[in-house]
Amino acid sequence: MSRTTQIFCASTLYGVATLAAAIESDCFARAERRVLLVFNNSANPETTPALDEMPGFAPLRDHFDDVLSWNEVVRPFHPGVWTPRSDDIPLLERHLRLRWGLGDDRVELVLESLQAGPALTVAQLFTGAPIHVYADGLTSYGPTRDKLDPLVGTRVRQLLHPDLVPGLRPMLLTEFDVPARVVPTPAFLKAVSGLSESVGALPALPDNAALLLGQCLSALGILSPAEEEDLHVRMVRGAVEHGHGTVVFKPHPTAPVRCSRALETEAEKLGVDLTVLDTPVLAEVLFEAARPALVVGCFSTALFTASAFYGLPVARVGTEALLDRLTPHQDGNRVPAVLADALLPDLESGRGEDAIPAGELNGLVTAVGFTVQPQIHPALRPAAERYLAQHFGPRTQRYFRRGRLTSLGLPGGIPKQLAFLPRSSTARRMARRARALKKAVWG
């Protein structure tokens, strides 16, 4: 009988910590061999350390028999864009089995971000292998970003995710009835604790220090470099306004190397001590080792681990404007940004908005998820209609583009005066003309 080899694919230390916690919690069946396949998806992987070269990786390494590099397989191509020709798949699978010493092993895949390369590419190369998916952050609470080939989607056995938003059900892969399973928080904290012990010296944060989280939004094309710099400056200003005289800025581990002169200039002008953390460590390591008085970000997953797992105060910056900038509407970051805006306090506004009540959160995410992927989740229309009919208003309308609601025939799209009209292209044109006329008359 052939042995079983499990191939765990990861691109971040956060992902490997999640995998280690899942292994420790017996979320996978027994296997004779466990391999970690490392993806380096940064914009310039040649100049950015892979996760197995980052401080703190050593204790996570012990959970695997071997560590392999996907970048070495596809070089000189970038791992995020290379895909095989369909006719070459059988040949490439044989090549990988020979290269990685798999022989006739029964292969199981454990993947993140299944809807995109390189994880989707690996799934396609090992045709028929059972798949386990683990969440790479808040995106698991939103719908699958693209329509998956059923030959891939029906192979998924489970979705593993940290309990970042207690009580909220993940939408990812629900179109294939994939069951979601929580990775126990104590196991995740244990994995991070091991990281903390092996990282080495970290800057000691004085009392009342604020930790600012960078997110690499310009590299994703969501903001321009100048806009991202301005976002960081706003974080500093907001932290100072809340009485923090020391701030630590933690760039995203895969962010391009860039001198943040604007950030330094603003800190100098405000008279605060600024430390830019050059060591590429997990934010969670800082939460445990340094215990900042405040954690500030845009819609980073780390904001939720800080709050839910470490009990630290958190605040968001720029989410409302960002929601308007995300294009297309199907952008996979939409649900994470909605969650940050709906649940976390705003550092700047002073409006004192209440968080969306827990009892309404699943309804909100379901409605947003339907507007993002109506073709994948047509059965969610009635739930989206009910939520919007009851809750669409000043607090929630920024989570939905009116044009999108109108095109889908949902409450909040066509003005109430025209609600009696059927859902048709004529009705949509009339609604647009009515809004234009109102703007011309009232300014």
C-alpha positions in Angstrom: 0.0 0.0 0.0 1.4 3.4 -1.0 2.2 6.0 1.7 0.4 9.3 2.2 2.3 12.6 1.7 0.7 15.8 2.7 2.0 18.9 0.9 1.3 22.1 2.9 1.6 25.3 0.8 2.3 28.6 2.5 3.5 32.1 1.6 3.5 33.8 5.0 4.7 33.1 8.5 1.1 33.7 9.6 0.0 30.9 7.3 2.6 28.5 8.7 1.7 29.3 12.2 -1.9 28.5 11.3 -0.8 25.2 9.8 1.3 24.3 12.8 -1.7 25.0 15.1 -3.9 22.9 12.9 -1.4 20.0 12.9 -1.1 20.2 16.7 -4.9 20.1 16.9 -5.2 17.0 14.8 -7.1 18.7 12.0 -5.5 16.4 9.5 -5.4 12.6 9.2 -2.1 10.8 9.9 0.5 10.9 7.1 3.8 9.2 6.6 5.4 12.4 5.2 4.6 16.1 5.6 6.2 18.6 3.2 6.0 22.4 3.5 6.0 24.0 0.0 7.0 27.7 0.3 5.6 30.3 -2.1 7.3 33.7 -2.2 4.6 35.9 -3.8 6.2 39.3 -3.2 6.4 41.7 -6.1 10.2 41.1 -6.3 10.8 37.7 -4.8 14.5 37.8 -5.8 15.0 40.7 -3.3 12.5 39.6 -0.6 13.3 36.8 1.9 11.0 33.8 1.7 9.2 32.8 4.8 11.6 30.0 5.6 14.4 32.6 5.7 12.6 34.9 8.1 13.3 35.2 11.8 11.2 32.9 13.9 10.7 30.1 11.3 12.8 27.5 13.1 10.2 26.3 15.6 7.6 26.0 12.8 10.0 23.9 10.7 9.8 21.1 13.2 6.2 20.3 12.1 7.4 19.2 8.6 9.7 16.5 7.3 10.9 18.6 4.4 10.8 22.2 3.2 10.6 22.8 -0.6 10.5 26.0 -2.7 7.9 26.5 -5.4 9.8 29.5 -6.7 12.7 27.2 -7.6 10.4 25.0 -9.7 8.9 27.9 -11.8 11.9 30.2 -12.0 12.4 32.5 -13.9 8.6 33.1 -13.9 6.8 34.8 -11.0 4.9 32.1 -9.0 1.7 34.2 -9.0 1.4 34.3 -12.8 2.8 31.1 -14.1 0.3 28.5 -15.2 0.8 25.3 -17.1 -0.7 24.3 -20.4 -3.4 21.7 -19.9 -1.7 19.3 -22.2 1.5 19.5 -20.0 -0.2 18.7 -16.7 0.4 14.9 -16.7 4.1 15.4 -17.6 4.6 18.1 -15.0 3.0 16.0 -12.3 5.4 13.1 -13.1 8.3 15.7 -13.0 7.3 17.0 -9.6 6.8 13.5 -8.2 10.4 12.6 -9.3 11.9 15.9 -8.2 10.3 15.8 -4.7 10.6 12.1 -4.1 6.9 11.4 -4.1 7.0 8.2 -6.2 3.5 6.7 -6.1 2.5 8.3 -2.9 -1.1 9.3 -2.2 -0.9 13.1 -2.2 -3.0 15.4 -0.1 -2.8 19.2 -0.6 -3.3 21.9 2.1 -3.6 25.2 0.3 -4.3 28.9 0.9 -6.0 31.2 -1.6 -7.2 28.3 -3.7 -8.9 30.6 -6.2 -5.6 32.0 -7.5 -2.1 31.0 -8.4 0.2 29.5 -7.3 -2.2 27.4 -5.0 -4.6 26.8 -7.8 -1.8 25.8 -10.1 -0.6 23.2 -7.6 -4.2 21.9 -7.2 -4.4 21.5 -11.0 -1.1 19.7 -11.3 -2.0 17.0 -8.7 -5.2 15.9 -10.4 -7.5 14.1 -8.1 -5.6 14.8 -4.8 -7.9 15.7 -1.9 -7.6 19.3 -0.8 -7.8 21.1 2.5 -8.0 24.9 2.5 -6.9 27.1 5.3 -7.8 30.8 5.7 -5.1 33.3 4.8 -6.8 36.0 6.9 -10.2 37.7 6.8 -10.9 36.8 3.2 -12.4 33.5 4.3 -15.4 35.4 5.6 -16.2 36.6 2.0 -17.2 34.6 -1.0 -14.8 32.7 -3.3 -13.2 35.4 -5.4 -13.6 33.6 -8.7 -15.8 30.7 -9.9 -13.8 27.6 -9.3 -13.7 24.6 -11.7 -15.8 21.9 -10.0 -13.0 19.5 -10.7 -11.1 21.5 -8.1 -13.8 22.7 -5.8 -15.4 19.3 -5.2 -12.1 18.0 -4.0 -12.0 20.3 -1.0 -12.6 18.4 2.3 -12.6 21.3 4.8 -11.9 25.0 5.4 -9.7 25.7 8.4 -9.7 29.2 9.9 -8.7 31.0 13.1 -11.8 32.4 15.0 -11.0 36.0 14.2 -14.7 37.1 14.3 -16.4 34.9 16.8 -19.9 33.9 15.6 -19.3 34.8 12.0 -19.6 32.0 9.4 -17.1 31.9 6.6 -18.6 32.1 3.1 -15.5 30.8 1.3 -16.2 27.7 -0.7 -19.8 27.3 0.7 -20.9 26.9 -2.9 -19.3 23.4 -2.7 -20.8 22.8 0.8 -17.3 22.7 2.3 -17.5 22.5 6.1 -15.7 25.2 8.1 -13.6 24.2 11.1 -12.1 26.6 13.6 -8.4 26.2 14.4 -8.3 26.3 18.2 -7.1 29.7 19.5 -4.8 28.2 22.2 -3.0 26.2 19.6 -2.5 29.3 17.4 -1.2 31.3 20.4 1.2 28.4 21.2 2.6 28.5 17.7 3.1 32.3 17.9 4.7 31.9 21.3 7.3 29.6 19.8 8.0 32.3 17.1 8.5 34.9 19.8 11.1 32.9 21.6 13.2 32.4 18.5 13.0 35.8 16.9 15.5 37.4 19.2 15.7 41.0 20.5 12.8 43.2 19.6 12.5 46.9 20.4 11.1 47.4 23.9 7.9 49.5 23.7 7.5 52.1 26.4 4.1 52.4 28.2 1.4 53.9 26.0 3.2 53.2 22.7 1.1 52.7 19.5 1.9 50.1 16.9 1.1 51.1 13.3 0.6 48.3 10.7 1.5 48.7 7.1 -0.4 46.7 4.5 1.4 46.9 1.2 -1.7 48.4 -0.4 0.2 50.3 -3.2 1.8 47.0 -4.4 -1.7 45.6 -4.7 -2.8 48.5 -6.8 -5.4 49.6 -4.3 -3.7 52.9 -3.4 -0.9 54.8 -5.1 2.5 55.0 -3.2 1.7 58.6 -2.3 -1.7 57.7 -1.0 -0.3 54.9 1.1 2.3 57.3 2.6 -0.6 59.7 3.4 -2.4 56.8 5.1 0.6 56.1 7.3 0.9 59.8 8.2 -2.8 59.8 9.2 -2.0 56.9 11.5 0.7 58.9 13.3 -1.5 61.9 13.6 -4.4 59.9 15.0 -2.1 58.1 17.5 -0.8 61.4 18.7 -4.3 62.8 19.1 -5.1 59.9 21.3 -2.2 60.7 23.6 0.5 58.3 22.3 4.0 59.9 22.4 5.8 56.8 20.9 4.8 55.1 17.7 6.3 52.0 16.1 5.7 51.4 12.4 5.7 47.8 11.2 5.9 47.5 7.4 4.2 44.5 5.7 6.8 41.7 5.4 6.4 41.6 1.6 6.3 45.4 1.1 8.8 46.9 -1.3 11.8 48.5 0.4 10.9 52.2 0.5 12.2 55.0 2.7 9.2 56.4 4.5 10.5 59.9 4.7 7.0 61.4 5.0 6.3 59.3 8.0 9.5 60.4 9.7 8.9 64.0 8.8 5.4 64.0 10.3 6.7 62.3 13.5 9.4 64.9 13.8 6.9 67.7 13.3 4.6 66.3 16.0 7.5 65.7 18.4 6.9 61.9 18.8 9.4 59.1 18.9 9.1 56.9 15.8 10.7 53.5 15.3 10.4 51.8 11.9 10.7 48.0 12.6 13.1 46.6 10.0 12.9 43.0 11.2 10.3 41.1 9.2 8.4 39.5 12.1 4.7 38.7 12.5 2.7 41.4 14.1 1.4 38.8 16.5 4.9 38.3 17.9 4.9 42.0 18.8 1.5 41.7 20.4 2.8 39.0 22.7 6.3 40.3 23.4 5.7 44.1 23.5 2.0 44.5 24.4 1.4 47.9 22.6 -1.1 50.2 24.1 -2.9 50.6 20.8 -2.8 48.9 17.4 -3.7 50.9 14.3 -4.2 49.8 10.8 -6.5 49.9 7.8 -8.1 46.5 7.5 -5.3 44.2 8.4 -6.1 40.8 9.7 -3.6 41.6 12.5 -6.1 44.1 13.9 -8.5 41.2 14.6 -5.9 38.9 16.1 -4.8 41.8 18.3 -8.3 42.4 19.5 -9.8 38.8 19.6 -6.7 36.8 20.6 -4.6 39.3 22.7 -7.2 41.7 24.1 -5.4 44.8 22.8 -7.1 48.1 21.9 -7.3 48.6 18.1 -8.4 51.3 15.7 -8.9 51.6 12.0 -7.9 54.4 9.6 -9.1 55.0 6.0 -11.6 52.1 5.6 -14.5 54.2 4.5 -12.6 55.9 1.6 -10.9 52.6 0.8 -14.3 50.9 0.3 -15.1 53.4 -2.3 -11.8 52.8 -4.1 -11.9 49.1 -4.3 -12.5 48.1 -7.9 -14.1 46.1 -9.3 -16.9 45.5 -6.8 -15.8 41.9 -6.7 -12.5 42.7 -5.2 -11.5 40.1 -2.6 -10.6 42.7 -0.1 -14.1 44.1 0.1 -15.4 41.9 2.9 -12.3 42.3 5.0 -12.6 46.1 4.7 -16.3 45.9 5.5 -15.5 43.9 8.7 -12.9 46.4 9.8 -15.2 49.4 9.2 -18.2 47.7 10.8 -16.6 46.3 13.9 -13.5 48.4 14.8 -13.5 52.0 16.1 -12.4 54.8 13.8 -9.2 56.5 14.9 -10.0 59.8 13.3 -13.7 60.6 12.9 -14.7 61.2 16.5 -18.3 60.2 15.4 -18.4 57.5 18.0 -20.2 55.1 15.6 -21.3 51.9 17.3 -20.1 48.6 15.9 -22.6 46.6 13.9 -24.5 44.4 16.4 -23.4 40.8 16.5 -26.9 39.7 15.6 -26.8 41.6 12.3 -23.2 40.8 11.3 -24.0 37.5 9.4 -26.8 39.3 7.6 -24.5 42.2 6.6 -21.7 39.9 5.3 -24.3 37.7 3.5 -25.7 40.8 1.7 -22.2 42.1 0.8 -21.2 38.6 -0.3 -24.2 38.3 -2.6 -23.5 41.7 -4.2 -19.8 40.7 -4.7 -20.6 37.2 -6.3 -24.2 36.9 -7.3 -23.5 34.3 -9.9 -21.7 32.1 -7.4 -24.4 32.5 -4.7 -27.7 33.2 -6.4 -29.6 31.5 -3.5 -28.5 34.3 -1.2 -30.7 36.9 -3.0 -33.7 36.6 -0.6 -31.4 37.0 2.5 -29.7 40.1 0.9 -33.0 41.6 0.1 -34.3 41.2 3.6 -31.1 42.7 5.1 -31.1 45.7 2.8 -34.8 46.3 3.3 -34.4 46.5 7.0 -30.9 47.9 7.5 -29.8 50.0 4.5 -29.1 53.5 5.8 -26.4 56.0 6.9 -24.4 53.4 8.9 -24.4 50.7 6.2 -24.8 52.3 2.8 -21.1 52.8 2.3 -20.7 49.0 2.2 -22.8 48.8 -1.0 -22.4 50.7 -4.3 -25.7 52.1 -5.3 -25.0 51.3 -9.0 -24.4 47.7 -8.0 -27.6 47.5 -6.0 -29.5 49.0 -8.9 -28.1 46.6 -11.4 -29.0 43.7 -9.2 -32.4 45.1 -8.4 -31.8 45.2 -4.7 -33.3 47.6 -2.0 -31.2 50.8 -1.8 -30.6 50.9 -5.6 -33.6 52.5 -7.3 -35.0 55.5 -5.4 -38.1 54.7 -3.4 -40.1 57.0 -5.7 -39.4 54.5 -8.6 -39.6 51.3 -6.5 -42.8 50.3 -8.3 -41.1 50.0 -11.6 -40.0 46.5 -12.8 -36.4 45.5 -12.7 -35.4 46.5 -16.2 -32.8 48.5 -18.1 -35.5 51.2 -18.6 -36.0 51.5 -14.8 -32.3 51.7 -14.3 -32.0 54.5 -16.9 -34.8 56.4 -15.3 -33.3 56.1 -11.8 -30.0 57.5 -13.1 -31.8 60.4 -14.7 -33.7 61.1 -11.5 -30.6 61.2 -9.4 -28.9 63.5 -12.0 -31.9 65.9 -12.0 -31.9 66.0 -8.2 -28.2 66.8 -8.1 -28.7 69.6 -10.7 -31.5 71.2 -8.8 -30.2 70.9 -5.3 -26.4 70.9 -6.0 
